[in-house]
Each structure stands twice: as C-alpha cells, then as structure tokens.
Amino acid sequence: MEALQSYSLFSFSSNISKMKVLGSPSIPNIKLKQRTEVVALGMLAPRKFMQKKKKVEVFKDAADEAEQKRWRKLMNEIDEAGSAVSILRNQRAKGQALPRDLVLGTLVRFKQLKKWNLVSEILEWLRCQHWWDFKEMDFLMLITAYGKLGDFNKAERILRYMNKNGFPPSVISHTALMEAYGKARQYNKAEAIFRRMQSSGPEPSPITYQIVLKIFVEADKYKEAEAVFETLLNDESSPFKPDQKMFHMLIYMYKKAGSYEQARTLFTRMSERGIPQSTVTYNSLMSFETNYKEVSKIYDQMQRAGVRPDVVSYALLISSYGKARRQEEALAVFEEMLDADVRPTRKAYNILLDAFAISGMVEEAKKVFKSMRRDKCTPDLCSYTTLLSAYINASDMEGAEKFFKRLKQDGFEPNVVTYGTLLKGYAKVNDLEKMMKIYEDMRLQELEVNQTIFTTIMDAHGKNTDFGSAAIWYKEMESSGLEPDQKAKNILLSLAKTAEEREEANRLVGNIASHFTEGKKSQVSELLDDDDEEDEDEDEDGNFVSVKDGGNQEVSEHNSNSLDGNDSSDFDEDEDGVEVGELFSVKPNELVC
C-alpha cells in the first residue's frame, strides 16, 4: 500500500479490516512524509452502535409491570442513598414483613453488582428481624460478603457463631475467611486456612484453589503458587483439573515476574490439555510484549484461532503502536475497533490520546479529547494530564500553561504526575525559575515527591553545569528516603569536573548504593522478580512512565486495571464469587495518573 497522501485514515482502517478478514498476517507498515497530517478531518466519526437505544420491555401482565417498576425504584433509592436498611425499612407496611422475593431479588442483584457492603448491611439487618428466618445459606452469603470486603474480624465472628450453633463446617465459609485474610494482606493466616482445609477438611473446591493462587501471587509466594498448580496438573492425585482461570493466574504471575518463556510454556500446556484459550489468554500474552511487531503477531494469532478481540485487545495493540510512534497505525486500529462494533472505553481513548501526545501532536490529541466527550467517555485526570504532555512534548509551554489552568477550572486536582509533567516541560526549555515554582506548588499541596521529580530538577541544573545544586538535590532525594536512579547518578558524576567534585560525587553515589542495597528483601526465585516496587521513571525519550506516587490512586483506573471505563474486571467473577481481578491492565504510555 502506498503512503497515505491521498487516503484518509477512515478509508485506511476499512482496508485494514478487509485484510484482517482475508487473513492478512499483520498490519502493513506505512510511512508518512508528513506525520503531522496523520489525522483526517473525518476521524473518529460516530458509529450507530454508540447511539443510545431505547429498550423495549415486556411484562407478563399489569401486576408484573407494577411490581417490576416498584423494585427498580427501590434499587435506585438504595443506590442514591448509599445505604439499604433505611430504604427497606420504609418499604414495610406497619407490622408486615417484606415480600421474600423482593428481599432475595435485591440481595442477588447487589451480589451480581459486587456491592458487598450493601449485601452485608442487608443481611445483618435481617438477622435481627423476627419475620425473617435466617438460615445457613444466609450466613454463608454474609461471610462471603465479609470475605470480599476483606473484613476478617467480622468473617471470624460469623464463622465462630456458625460453629457454636451447630452448622457443619463448609468449604464456602472457610474459603470466605481465607479470602478475607488475603484481601487484608494477612497472607500467612490465609495460607494456614488453606493448609488446614487440605489436611483436615472441608476439602478445597476449585474456587478455593483459584483464590489461594491469587493470594500467593499477590504475596509474591511464587514457589507456593507453582507447587499448588503442579499438584492440580497431576492427573493421578488431583481431585480436579485446573481450569482456565487458574492458568490465567499463573500466566499473570509470570508476567509480574517478567518470565516470558515460562508464560509461553504455560500457554502451550493449555492447548495440550484442551483448556479453551479465550480473549483474556491472548491479551495476557500481548501484555508481555513491548515491540509492536510481536504484539501484532499475537493479535493476528488470536484472530486466526477464531477468538474475537475485545476492547483490551485493541487497546494493547494501540498502545504498542503509540509507543513506537506509529500514530497512523494506532488510529487505524482504533477505527478498526469501532468498525467491529466494539465500544471504546475511557481507557482505550486515553491510550489513543497518549499515542499522539508522545510525539507532541497537539491538534490530533485535541481531536481525540473532543471525541471522548462526544462518545460519553468523560475525560478524567489522566486524560487531562496526557493532553498536557502533548503540549510539553511539542515544547508549547504557553499552551501547556493555559491547559493546566483549564484542568483546574474543570474541577480536577493535579496530582504528582500532572505537576511532574509540567515541571518536566519547564526543565526542557531551561526555565529554572518556573520549574522551581511548580515544585514549591507541589510541596504546598503536600504531594509526595518521587524519584523522577528530583532527577528532573537535577538534570535541569546539570544543563547549566551547576554541580553544587545538583549535589544538593541528590542529597535531598536521599533524605526523602528515595533511592536515586541511575540517571541521577550519571548526572552527578558527569557534572563533577574538579578532583574535589569527583571525590564528593563518588562518595555520594557509593554511599547511596551501599545504603539501599543493605536490607533489601531477598527474592523468592532468581527468575521471579516482583515488579511492583517500580516507581515513576522515564522512558528513552524522557516521558513519565510507570508511576506509583505514594498515596495517590490511579485516577482513571488504568490499570488497574481491565480497560473498561465501567471498571469491570478483565476476568469474570464466578457465581460463587472468586474475583481474579484486573490483572492485565494497560496504561497510556504506562502512565499511571
């Protein structure tokens, strides 16, 4: 295909879609002479599936219609109030019990919505009501709710009550208590419950194994997770075969550990054992790769296997093209996603937004930002910060300043990443006065400064060959309890010109290195290295990446977490309530806002 001089990307994406259907192995490489003309005027045209459709409801009769509307009104009132008991109490006629179907329907619905706080509130209220016969299944649902909430104290209390009143030991109650310990990071207690179940019962269920594997992986107990998984693979001794979710959890473990080959091996074992490979399986493999060619190969392999890509799949591919500065392909994949009637989420939009922001393509980024509002994917703080970075990467500090003011006018509170992005812009244009003003504003907001902030300030002083100031900020980083990264060390060493400066630089670098090496926790395995300790850093081009900013939460839930703007999990939740979690999340340029 020739360069896109006479094609809009709208038509380009359609061609890609046709080639995918015909089995083309990968998206063709396109070279543009004018990269700033990537986006056509008709980009991101609205699709029919984005239009709100009126649902047609069918009722059995007038009485059923009235009952359904009454129940929905009740659910809306509870949702608005944030509490259930006061609303349910008002529904009772004087001296009359609430209809059992209404109560059960409400409990089941909140269970499906994973609103475990409301489930536990309703059940605790029902325990005190003379008109409600609180049975064993009610107790099991209550302890399950406390397990999901991580409230092990209340879970323990319910379990003791059940034992005292003669209810037989249940795999559900023990699994719920184990999960409560895991949610509260009481990993040793959770493991003790599991080992006790293995030795003396009740016998663990598949749900129990799914949860304990998740707990082991979260606790970095990789050897224990592998040992449990291997016992399930043993056909002679295992009570049941490992399911798809267990394989996914182990694949995630290897992703967390950075062990790609072992994840690939596990992927092959899934095929050998006849375990279905779903979209999540392929998404997990795509999330390992950083090279867009490899991500595209896995994407095509998924399509050849007849597995339909979801919004996570497209976002992973868009992200890989964006990082490679192949904005035309990133947009084409986004258009292909729309053509496939896959509804974009805020996270997917943020990733496309970042693909243009990386290269400072402000106008294109603004069009994506505008499209978000049109498609009811309201921009969040991460969206604003990403668009701010587009101005920074274009060296348009006047535009960045105006947009930073707009960000606050729109009701957002800048976090450490937002401030860090603006600070990086001033450092880039060597405006030390404004850079330090941003730093002081951060301190006034009581935001926790991270490594990259200090390193950026050091680098700015380094450009002015100011060894003294760089050394002061290096020491400030140390006194803040942060380990200077390699870039900070290199800056300090490069600035040392005299023998005295070189001696001080070597002393500082050596002291810090030995100080932070001492006392580091040992790794569970040489091959399994936890990446959860990664702080904010910069990529090769100086973009802020992979931030963990102390107490600041990820504003747009990247991440965290699946690429679903409704915050649903990448993995489903079983009816019995095992939540595997948002394991394979994608962040714009790995940017946690």
C-alpha positions as CSV (number, residue, x, y, z in Angstrom):
1,M,0.0,0.0,0.0
2,E,1.3,3.4,-0.9
3,A,1.8,6.3,1.6
4,L,-1.4,7.9,2.9
5,Q,-1.1,11.1,0.8
6,S,-4.4,10.6,-0.9
7,Y,-6.2,8.5,1.7
8,S,-8.0,9.4,4.9
9,L,-7.4,7.2,7.8
10,F,-11.1,6.4,7.8
11,S,-10.7,4.6,4.5
12,F,-7.3,3.2,5.6
13,S,-8.9,1.5,8.6
14,S,-11.6,-0.1,6.4
15,N,-8.8,-1.6,4.2
16,I,-7.2,-3.0,7.3
17,S,-10.5,-4.5,8.4
18,K,-10.9,-6.2,5.0
19,M,-7.3,-7.5,5.1
20,K,-7.9,-9.0,8.6
21,V,-10.9,-10.8,7.3
22,L,-8.9,-12.2,4.4
23,G,-6.3,-13.4,6.9
24,S,-3.5,-10.9,6.4
25,P,-0.8,-11.8,9.0
26,S,-0.2,-8.2,10.2
27,I,-1.0,-4.6,9.7
28,P,1.2,-3.2,6.8
29,N,4.0,-0.8,7.6
30,I,3.0,2.7,6.4
31,K,5.5,5.6,6.1
32,L,4.3,9.1,6.0
33,K,6.2,12.1,4.8
34,Q,4.1,14.5,6.8
35,R,3.4,12.9,10.2
36,T,1.5,15.9,11.4
37,E,-1.1,15.2,8.7
38,V,-2.0,11.8,10.1
39,V,-5.5,12.6,11.2
40,A,-8.1,13.3,8.6
41,L,-11.0,15.7,9.3
42,G,-13.4,12.8,9.4
43,M,-11.5,10.8,12.0
44,L,-13.5,9.0,14.8
45,A,-16.8,9.5,13.1
46,P,-19.6,8.4,15.4
47,R,-21.0,4.9,14.8
48,K,-24.6,3.7,15.1
49,F,-23.8,1.4,18.0
50,M,-22.8,4.4,20.1
51,Q,-26.3,5.9,19.8
52,K,-28.4,5.3,22.8
53,K,-31.1,2.7,22.0
54,K,-34.4,2.6,23.8
55,K,-35.0,-0.8,25.4
56,V,-38.3,-2.5,24.8
57,E,-39.6,-4.2,28.0
58,V,-42.1,-7.0,28.1
59,F,-44.1,-7.7,31.2
60,K,-46.4,-10.7,32.0
61,D,-49.3,-8.5,33.0
62,A,-50.1,-5.2,34.6
63,A,-49.4,-6.6,38.1
64,D,-45.9,-7.8,37.0
65,E,-45.2,-4.4,35.4
66,A,-46.2,-2.6,38.7
67,E,-44.0,-4.9,40.7
68,Q,-41.0,-4.6,38.5
69,K,-41.2,-0.8,38.5
70,R,-41.6,-0.8,42.3
71,W,-38.5,-2.9,42.6
72,R,-36.4,-0.7,40.3
73,K,-37.5,2.4,42.2
74,L,-36.4,0.7,45.3
75,M,-33.0,-0.2,43.9
76,N,-32.5,3.4,42.6
77,E,-33.3,4.8,46.0
78,I,-30.8,2.5,47.7
79,D,-28.2,3.4,45.1
80,E,-28.7,7.1,45.7
81,A,-28.7,6.8,49.4
82,G,-25.7,4.5,49.6
83,S,-27.4,2.6,52.3
84,A,-30.1,-0.1,52.1
85,V,-31.6,-0.6,55.5
86,S,-33.4,2.7,55.9
87,I,-35.0,2.3,52.5
88,L,-36.1,-1.3,53.1
89,R,-37.5,-0.3,56.5
90,N,-39.6,2.3,54.9
91,Q,-41.0,-0.2,52.4
92,R,-42.5,-2.3,55.2
93,A,-46.2,-1.8,55.9
94,K,-46.8,-1.5,59.7
95,G,-46.3,-4.9,61.3
96,Q,-45.9,-6.6,57.9
97,A,-42.9,-8.4,56.6
98,L,-41.2,-7.5,53.3
99,P,-42.0,-9.9,50.4
100,R,-39.4,-12.6,50.4
101,D,-39.0,-12.4,46.6
102,L,-38.3,-8.7,46.9
103,V,-35.6,-9.2,49.5
104,L,-33.9,-12.1,47.7
105,G,-34.0,-10.3,44.4
106,T,-32.4,-7.2,46.0
107,L,-29.6,-9.4,47.6
108,V,-28.9,-11.3,44.4
109,R,-28.7,-8.1,42.3
110,F,-26.3,-6.4,44.7
111,K,-24.2,-9.6,44.7
112,Q,-24.1,-9.5,40.9
113,L,-23.0,-5.9,41.1
114,K,-20.4,-6.8,43.7
115,K,-21.7,-4.3,46.1
116,W,-20.8,-6.4,49.1
117,N,-21.1,-3.6,51.6
118,L,-24.9,-3.4,50.8
119,V,-25.2,-7.2,50.8
120,S,-23.6,-7.4,54.3
121,E,-25.7,-4.5,55.6
122,I,-29.0,-6.1,54.5
123,L,-28.1,-9.5,55.9
124,E,-27.0,-8.0,59.3
125,W,-30.3,-6.2,59.4
126,L,-32.3,-9.4,58.5
127,R,-30.5,-11.3,61.3
128,C,-32.4,-9.0,63.8
129,Q,-35.8,-9.2,62.2
130,H,-38.3,-11.7,63.7
131,W,-40.2,-12.0,60.5
132,W,-37.1,-13.4,58.6
133,D,-35.9,-16.9,59.1
134,F,-32.2,-16.5,58.9
135,K,-30.9,-19.8,57.6
136,E,-27.5,-21.4,56.8
137,M,-27.4,-20.0,53.3
138,D,-27.9,-16.5,54.7
139,F,-24.9,-17.0,57.0
140,L,-22.8,-18.3,54.1
141,M,-23.7,-15.3,51.9
142,L,-22.9,-12.9,54.8
143,I,-19.5,-14.5,55.5
144,T,-18.8,-14.4,51.7
145,A,-19.6,-10.7,51.7
146,Y,-17.1,-10.1,54.5
147,G,-14.6,-12.2,52.7
148,K,-14.9,-10.0,49.6
149,L,-14.7,-6.9,51.7
150,G,-11.5,-8.2,53.4
151,D,-13.1,-7.7,56.9
152,F,-11.6,-10.8,58.5
153,N,-12.7,-9.8,62.0
154,K,-16.4,-10.0,61.1
155,A,-15.8,-13.1,59.0
156,E,-14.2,-14.8,62.0
157,R,-17.1,-13.7,64.2
158,I,-19.7,-15.2,61.8
159,L,-17.7,-18.4,61.5
160,R,-17.5,-18.8,65.3
161,Y,-21.2,-18.2,65.6
162,M,-21.9,-20.8,62.9
163,N,-19.7,-23.4,64.7
164,K,-21.3,-22.6,68.0
165,N,-24.8,-23.1,66.7
166,G,-24.0,-26.5,65.1
167,F,-23.7,-25.5,61.5
168,P,-21.4,-28.1,59.8
169,P,-18.0,-26.9,58.5
170,S,-18.4,-25.6,55.0
171,V,-16.0,-25.1,52.2
172,I,-17.8,-21.8,51.4
173,S,-17.3,-20.3,54.9
174,H,-13.7,-21.4,55.1
175,T,-12.9,-20.1,51.7
176,A,-14.5,-16.8,52.5
177,L,-12.4,-16.5,55.7
178,M,-9.3,-17.3,53.7
179,E,-10.2,-14.7,51.1
180,A,-10.8,-12.1,53.9
181,Y,-7.3,-12.7,55.2
182,G,-5.9,-12.4,51.7
183,K,-7.8,-9.1,51.0
184,A,-6.4,-7.8,54.3
185,R,-2.9,-8.9,53.3
186,Q,-2.8,-11.4,56.2
187,Y,-1.2,-13.8,53.8
188,N,0.2,-16.3,56.4
189,K,-3.2,-16.6,58.0
190,A,-4.8,-17.2,54.6
191,E,-2.3,-19.9,53.8
192,A,-2.9,-21.5,57.2
193,I,-6.6,-21.8,56.5
194,F,-5.8,-23.4,53.1
195,R,-3.3,-25.9,54.5
196,R,-5.8,-26.9,57.3
197,M,-8.5,-27.5,54.6
198,Q,-6.1,-29.7,52.7
199,S,-5.2,-31.8,55.8
200,S,-8.5,-32.0,57.7
201,G,-11.2,-30.5,55.6
202,P,-13.5,-29.3,54.4
203,E,-11.9,-30.3,51.1
204,P,-11.0,-27.2,49.0
205,S,-13.1,-26.5,45.9
206,P,-11.9,-25.2,42.5
207,I,-13.0,-21.7,43.8
208,T,-10.7,-22.2,46.8
209,Y,-7.8,-23.0,44.6
210,Q,-8.5,-20.0,42.4
211,I,-8.5,-17.7,45.4
212,V,-5.4,-19.2,47.1
213,L,-3.4,-18.9,43.8
214,K,-4.4,-15.3,43.6
215,I,-3.3,-14.8,47.3
216,F,0.0,-16.5,46.7
217,V,0.7,-14.4,43.6
218,E,-0.2,-11.1,45.4
219,A,2.0,-12.1,48.3
220,D,4.9,-12.9,45.9
221,K,4.9,-16.5,47.1
222,Y,5.6,-17.8,43.6
223,K,7.1,-21.1,44.6
224,E,4.0,-21.9,46.7
225,A,1.7,-20.9,43.8
226,E,3.7,-23.1,41.4
227,A,3.6,-26.0,43.8
228,V,-0.2,-25.8,44.2
229,F,-0.7,-25.5,40.5
230,E,1.6,-28.5,39.8
231,T,-0.4,-30.7,42.2
232,L,-3.5,-29.9,40.1
233,L,-1.7,-30.8,36.9
234,N,-1.0,-34.3,38.4
235,D,-3.8,-36.4,37.0
236,E,-3.3,-39.2,39.5
237,S,-3.5,-37.2,42.7
238,S,-5.5,-34.1,41.8
239,P,-9.2,-34.1,42.7
240,F,-9.9,-32.0,39.5
241,K,-8.2,-30.4,36.6
242,P,-7.0,-26.8,36.7
243,D,-9.4,-24.5,34.8
244,Q,-8.9,-21.6,32.6
245,K,-8.8,-19.0,35.4
246,M,-6.0,-20.9,37.2
247,F,-3.9,-20.9,34.0
248,H,-4.6,-17.2,33.6
249,M,-3.5,-16.5,37.2
250,L,-0.2,-18.4,36.6
251,I,0.4,-16.6,33.3
252,Y,-0.2,-13.3,35.2
253,M,2.3,-14.4,37.8
254,Y,5.0,-14.9,35.1
255,K,4.1,-11.5,33.7
256,K,4.6,-10.0,37.1
257,A,7.8,-11.9,37.5
258,G,9.0,-10.9,34.0
259,S,9.4,-14.5,33.0
260,Y,8.0,-14.6,29.4
261,E,9.3,-18.0,28.4
262,Q,7.5,-19.7,31.3
263,A,4.3,-17.9,30.4
264,R,4.7,-19.1,26.8
265,T,5.2,-22.7,28.0
266,L,2.1,-22.5,30.1
267,F,0.2,-21.2,27.1
268,T,1.3,-24.3,25.2
269,R,0.2,-26.5,28.1
270,M,-3.3,-25.1,27.9
271,S,-3.6,-26.3,24.3
272,E,-2.2,-29.7,25.2
273,R,-4.7,-30.2,28.0
274,G,-7.6,-28.9,25.9
275,I,-8.2,-25.8,28.1
276,P,-10.0,-23.2,26.0
277,Q,-7.9,-20.1,25.1
278,S,-10.0,-17.1,25.5
279,T,-9.5,-13.4,24.7
280,V,-8.1,-13.0,28.1
281,T,-5.4,-15.6,27.4
282,Y,-4.2,-13.8,24.3
283,N,-4.5,-10.4,26.0
284,S,-2.2,-11.6,28.7
285,L,0.4,-12.7,26.1
286,M,0.1,-9.4,24.3
287,S,0.6,-7.5,27.6
288,F,4.1,-9.1,27.9
289,E,5.4,-7.6,24.7
290,T,6.8,-4.1,24.2
291,N,7.6,-4.5,20.4
292,Y,4.6,-3.6,18.2
293,K,5.6,-6.3,15.7
294,E,5.3,-9.0,18.4
295,V,2.0,-7.6,19.8
296,S,0.6,-7.6,16.2
297,K,1.7,-11.2,15.7
298,I,-0.2,-12.4,18.8
299,Y,-3.2,-10.3,17.8
300,D,-3.3,-12.0,14.4
301,Q,-2.8,-15.4,16.0
302,M,-5.8,-14.7,18.2
303,Q,-7.9,-13.9,15.1
304,R,-6.7,-17.0,13.2
305,A,-7.8,-19.0,16.3
306,G,-11.3,-17.6,15.9
307,V,-11.1,-15.6,19.1
308,R,-12.8,-12.3,18.9
309,P,-10.7,-9.3,20.1
310,D,-12.2,-7.2,22.9
311,V,-11.5,-3.6,23.9
312,V,-8.5,-4.8,25.9
313,S,-7.0,-6.5,22.8
314,Y,-7.4,-3.4,20.7
315,A,-6.0,-1.1,23.4
316,L,-2.9,-3.3,23.8
317,L,-2.3,-3.1,20.1
318,I,-2.9,0.7,20.0
319,S,-0.6,1.1,23.0
320,S,2.2,-0.8,21.3
321,Y,1.9,1.3,18.1
322,G,1.8,4.5,20.1
323,K,5.0,3.7,22.0
324,A,6.7,3.0,18.6
325,R,5.5,6.5,17.4
326,R,3.4,4.9,14.7
327,Q,0.4,7.1,15.2
328,E,-1.2,6.3,11.8
329,E,-1.4,2.6,12.7
330,A,-2.6,3.3,16.2
331,L,-5.5,5.4,14.9
332,A,-6.3,2.8,12.2
333,V,-6.6,0.1,14.9
334,F,-8.9,2.3,16.9
335,E,-11.0,2.8,13.8
336,E,-11.0,-0.9,13.2
337,M,-12.2,-1.4,16.7
338,L,-15.1,0.9,16.0
339,D,-15.9,-0.8,12.7
340,A,-16.1,-4.1,14.7
341,D,-18.8,-2.6,16.9
342,V,-16.5,-2.8,20.0
343,R,-17.4,0.1,22.2
344,P,-14.4,2.1,23.3
345,T,-13.8,2.8,27.0
346,R,-12.2,5.8,28.6
347,K,-9.0,3.8,29.0
348,A,-8.9,3.0,25.3
349,Y,-9.4,6.6,24.4
350,N,-6.6,7.6,26.9
351,I,-4.3,5.2,25.2
352,L,-5.0,6.6,21.7
353,L,-4.7,10.1,23.2
354,D,-1.2,9.2,24.5
355,A,-0.2,7.8,21.1
356,F,-0.4,11.4,19.8
357,A,0.8,13.1,23.0
358,I,4.1,11.1,22.9
359,S,5.1,12.9,19.7
360,G,3.7,16.3,20.6
361,M,0.9,16.1,18.1
362,V,-1.3,18.5,19.9
363,E,-4.1,19.1,17.3
364,E,-4.6,15.3,16.8
365,A,-4.6,14.8,20.6
366,K,-7.2,17.5,21.0
367,K,-9.4,15.8,18.4
368,V,-9.3,12.6,20.4
369,F,-10.0,14.5,23.6
370,K,-13.1,16.1,22.0
371,S,-14.3,12.7,20.7
372,M,-14.2,11.3,24.2
373,R,-16.8,13.8,25.3
374,R,-19.0,13.1,22.3
375,D,-19.0,9.4,23.0
376,K,-19.8,9.9,26.7
377,C,-16.3,8.7,27.8
378,T,-15.8,11.7,30.1
379,P,-12.1,12.7,30.3
380,D,-10.6,12.0,33.7
381,L,-7.4,13.5,35.3
382,C,-5.3,11.0,33.3
383,S,-6.8,12.3,30.1
384,Y,-6.1,15.9,31.0
385,T,-2.5,15.0,32.1
386,T,-1.9,13.1,28.9
387,L,-3.1,16.1,26.7
388,L,-0.9,18.3,28.9
389,S,2.1,16.1,28.0
390,A,1.2,16.7,24.3
391,Y,1.8,20.4,24.8
392,I,5.0,19.6,26.7
393,N,6.4,17.3,24.0
394,A,5.6,20.0,21.4
395,S,7.6,22.5,23.6
396,D,4.5,24.7,23.7
397,M,4.7,25.9,27.2
398,E,2.2,28.7,26.6
399,G,-0.4,26.2,25.6
400,A,0.6,23.9,28.5
401,E,0.1,26.7,31.0
402,K,-3.3,27.6,29.6
403,F,-4.4,23.9,29.6
404,F,-3.1,23.5,33.2
405,K,-5.4,26.3,34.2
406,R,-8.3,24.8,32.3
407,L,-7.6,21.4,34.1
408,K,-8.2,23.1,37.5
409,Q,-11.1,25.2,36.2
410,D,-12.8,21.9,35.2
411,G,-12.7,20.7,38.8
412,F,-9.6,18.4,38.8
413,E,-6.9,18.5,41.5
414,P,-3.5,18.0,39.8
415,N,-1.5,15.0,41.3
416,V,2.2,14.3,41.3
417,V,2.2,13.1,37.7
418,T,0.4,16.2,36.5
419,Y,2.8,18.6,38.3
420,G,5.7,16.4,37.2
421,T,4.7,16.7,33.6
422,L,4.5,20.5,33.8
423,L,7.8,20.6,35.7
424,K,9.4,18.5,33.0
425,G,8.3,21.0,30.4
426,Y,9.9,23.9,32.1
427,A,13.1,21.9,32.6
428,K,13.0,21.1,28.9
429,V,13.0,24.8,27.9
430,N,15.5,25.5,30.7
431,D,13.2,27.8,32.6
432,L,14.5,27.0,36.1
433,E,12.5,29.8,37.8
434,K,9.1,28.5,36.7
435,M,10.3,24.9,37.3
436,M,11.0,25.6,40.9
437,K,7.7,27.4,41.3
438,I,5.9,24.3,40.2
439,Y,8.0,22.3,42.7
440,E,7.0,24.7,45.5
441,D,3.4,24.4,44.5
442,M,3.6,20.6,44.8
443,R,5.0,20.9,48.3
444,L,2.3,23.3,49.3
445,Q,-0.3,20.7,48.1
446,E,1.5,18.2,50.3
447,L,2.1,15.8,47.4
448,E,4.8,13.2,47.9
449,V,7.7,13.9,45.6
450,N,9.1,10.9,43.8
451,Q,12.4,10.0,42.1
452,T,11.6,11.4,38.8
453,I,10.8,14.8,40.1
454,F,14.2,15.1,41.9
455,T,16.0,13.6,38.9
456,T,14.3,16.1,36.5
457,I,15.4,19.0,38.8
458,M,18.9,17.6,38.9
459,D,19.0,17.3,35.1
460,A,17.9,20.9,34.7
461,H,20.7,22.2,36.9
462,G,23.0,19.8,35.1
463,K,22.3,21.5,31.8
464,N,23.7,24.7,33.4
465,T,26.8,22.7,34.7
466,D,25.8,23.5,38.3
467,F,27.4,20.7,40.2
468,G,26.6,22.3,43.6
469,S,22.9,22.5,43.0
470,A,22.8,19.0,41.5
471,A,24.6,17.6,44.6
472,I,22.1,19.4,46.9
473,W,19.1,17.8,45.1
474,Y,20.8,14.4,45.1
475,K,21.1,14.7,48.9
476,E,17.5,15.9,49.1
477,M,16.4,12.8,47.3
478,E,18.4,10.6,49.7
479,S,17.0,12.4,52.8
480,S,13.4,11.9,51.4
481,G,14.1,8.1,51.6
482,L,14.2,7.6,47.9
483,E,16.9,5.7,46.1
484,P,18.5,7.8,43.3
485,D,18.0,6.1,40.0
486,Q,20.9,5.5,37.5
487,K,20.1,8.7,35.6
488,A,20.6,10.8,38.8
489,K,23.9,9.1,39.5
490,N,25.1,9.6,35.9
491,I,24.1,13.3,36.0
492,L,26.0,13.8,39.3
493,L,29.1,12.0,38.0
494,S,29.1,13.8,34.7
495,L,28.9,17.3,36.3
496,A,32.0,16.6,38.6
497,K,34.9,18.5,36.9
498,T,37.4,19.1,39.7
499,A,39.1,16.4,41.8
500,E,37.2,17.6,44.8
501,E,33.8,17.4,43.0
502,R,34.6,13.9,41.6
503,E,35.5,12.7,45.1
504,E,32.2,14.0,46.5
505,A,30.2,12.6,43.6
506,N,31.8,9.2,44.0
507,R,31.2,9.3,47.7
508,L,27.6,10.2,47.4
509,V,26.9,7.6,44.7
510,G,28.8,4.9,46.6
511,N,27.1,5.7,49.9
512,I,23.7,5.6,48.5
513,A,24.3,2.4,46.6
514,S,25.5,0.6,49.7
515,H,22.8,2.2,51.9
516,F,20.0,0.9,49.8
517,T,21.5,-2.4,48.9
518,E,21.6,-3.3,52.6
519,G,18.4,-4.7,54.0
520,K,16.6,-5.3,50.6
521,K,14.3,-8.3,50.8
522,S,15.5,-11.4,49.2
523,Q,13.9,-12.7,46.0
524,V,11.8,-15.8,46.1
525,S,13.3,-17.0,42.9
526,E,16.1,-15.8,40.7
527,L,13.7,-16.0,37.8
528,L,10.7,-14.5,39.5
529,D,11.4,-10.8,40.2
530,D,8.5,-8.7,41.5
531,D,7.9,-5.5,39.5
532,D,5.5,-4.0,42.0
533,E,8.3,-1.9,43.5
534,E,8.8,0.1,40.4
535,D,8.4,3.8,40.9
536,E,7.9,6.5,38.4
537,D,10.7,6.6,35.8
538,E,11.3,7.9,32.3
539,D,11.5,6.2,29.1
540,E,14.2,6.7,26.5
541,D,12.6,9.9,25.3
542,G,12.1,11.3,28.8
543,N,8.3,10.7,29.1
544,F,6.9,10.0,32.6
545,V,6.1,6.3,32.9
546,S,5.0,3.7,35.4
547,V,4.2,5.9,38.3
548,K,3.5,4.8,41.8
549,D,3.1,8.1,43.7
550,G,2.7,7.0,47.3
551,G,-0.9,7.5,48.3
552,N,-2.1,8.8,45.0
553,Q,-4.5,6.5,43.3
554,E,-4.7,5.9,39.7
555,V,-7.3,8.4,38.6
556,S,-8.7,6.7,35.5
557,E,-8.3,3.2,37.0
558,H,-5.7,2.1,34.4
559,N,-4.8,-0.2,35.3
560,S,-5.9,-1.1,37.4
561,N,-7.0,-2.3,36.0
562,S,-9.0,-4.0,32.7
563,L,-9.5,-1.4,30.0
564,D,-13.1,-1.0,30.9
565,G,-14.4,2.5,31.5
566,N,-17.1,1.0,33.7
567,D,-14.4,-0.6,35.9
568,S,-15.4,-4.1,35.2
569,S,-12.8,-6.8,35.6
570,D,-10.8,-8.3,32.7
571,F,-11.7,-11.6,34.2
572,D,-15.2,-12.6,35.1
573,E,-16.3,-13.5,38.5
574,D,-17.8,-16.9,39.2
575,E,-21.2,-17.3,40.7
576,D,-19.6,-18.3,44.0
577,G,-17.6,-15.1,44.0
578,V,-14.0,-15.6,43.1
579,E,-12.7,-12.4,41.7
580,V,-9.4,-12.9,39.8
581,G,-9.1,-9.2,39.3
582,E,-7.9,-6.7,36.8
583,L,-4.6,-8.4,36.0
584,F,-3.8,-7.3,32.5
585,S,-4.4,-3.6,32.5
586,V,-2.9,-1.2,30.1
587,K,-1.9,2.4,30.8
588,P,-1.3,5.2,28.3
589,N,2.4,5.1,27.8
590,E,2.4,3.1,31.1
591,L,1.4,6.3,32.7
592,V,-0.4,6.0,36.0
593,C,-2.2,9.3,36.6
